[in-house]
């Protein structure tokens, strides 16, 4: 009975970590996006508008990159959790998914200069 209880506690801990990653990651990304949008509202109001445009664009880019990176971080975290739990079957599956995502990203960035008709 205690083995089942320990497994349940581990599962709850893992779910709490994943929930926290997604919740707080989304909040941080939303904060960056909100900051970038707020700064872009004041572009014409200040004489240093050119530097304000650059800062707001960077804040927006950081927010978008964070939103895109959250699912990838979740897969990486799941791979690490499965390895720590010595569940090598699921670790191999999530590791393969992580490799596929990485290859897709690398191939997409390497061939981004190809013109499509």
C-alpha positions in Angstrom: 0.0 0.0 0.0 2.8 2.4 0.8 4.4 1.8 -2.6 1.3 2.9 -4.3 1.1 6.0 -2.1 4.7 6.9 -2.9 4.0 6.5 -6.6 1.0 8.8 -6.2 3.0 11.4 -4.4 5.7 11.3 -7.1 3.0 11.8 -9.8 1.5 14.7 -7.9 4.9 16.3 -7.5 5.6 15.9 -11.2 2.3 17.4 -12.2 2.9 20.3 -9.8 6.2 21.0 -11.4 4.8 20.9 -14.9 1.8 23.0 -13.9 4.1 25.6 -12.4 6.3 25.7 -15.5 3.4 26.3 -17.8 1.5 28.7 -15.5 4.4 30.9 -14.5 6.0 30.7 -17.9 2.9 31.9 -19.5 2.6 34.7 -17.0 6.2 35.8 -17.6 5.7 35.7 -21.4 2.4 37.7 -21.1 4.2 40.2 -18.9 6.9 40.8 -21.6 4.2 41.1 -24.2 2.2 43.6 -22.1 5.4 45.6 -21.5 6.2 45.7 -25.2 2.7 46.7 -26.1 2.6 49.4 -23.4 5.9 50.8 -24.6 4.8 50.9 -28.2 1.8 53.1 -27.1 4.2 55.8 -26.0 6.3 55.9 -29.2 5.1 59.3 -30.5 4.9 60.9 -27.1 8.6 61.1 -26.2 11.5 62.6 -28.1 13.5 59.4 -27.7 10.9 57.4 -29.7 13.5 55.6 -31.8 15.1 53.9 -28.8 11.6 53.2 -27.3 10.6 51.4 -30.6 13.7 49.2 -30.3 13.0 48.4 -26.6 9.3 47.6 -27.2 10.2 45.4 -30.2 12.7 43.5 -28.1 10.1 43.0 -25.3 7.6 41.7 -27.7 10.2 39.3 -29.3 11.1 38.0 -25.8 7.5 37.3 -25.0 6.9 35.5 -28.3 10.0 33.4 -27.9 9.0 32.5 -24.4 5.5 31.4 -25.5 7.1 29.3 -28.3 9.7 27.8 -25.9 7.2 26.7 -23.2 6.1 23.4 -24.8 9.7 22.6 -25.7 10.7 23.2 -22.1 7.9 20.9 -21.0 9.1 18.1 -23.2 12.7 18.6 -21.9 11.5 18.6 -18.3 9.5 15.4 -18.9 12.6 13.7 -20.4 14.6 14.6 -17.3 11.8 13.4 -15.0 11.5 10.1 -16.8 15.3 9.7 -16.6 15.3 10.4 -12.9 12.5 7.9 -12.3 14.5 5.4 -14.4 11.5 5.0 -16.8 13.7 4.6 -19.8 11.0 3.7 -22.2 9.1 7.0 -21.8 12.4 8.9 -21.5 13.4 7.6 -24.9 10.0 8.6 -26.4 10.1 12.1 -25.0 13.8 12.4 -25.9 12.9 11.4 -29.5 10.2 14.1 -29.5 12.8 16.6 -28.2 15.2 15.6 -31.0 12.5 16.0 -33.6 11.6 19.4 -32.3 15.2 20.5 -32.3 15.8 19.2 -35.8 12.7 20.9 -37.1 13.9 24.2 -35.5 17.4 23.9 -36.9 16.3 22.9 -40.4 13.7 25.7 -40.4 16.3 28.3 -39.4 19.0 27.0 -41.8 16.6 27.0 -44.8 14.8 30.2 -43.9 16.5 32.1 -46.7 14.9 30.0 -49.4 12.3 31.9 -51.4 9.0 30.3 -51.8 6.8 31.1 -54.8 
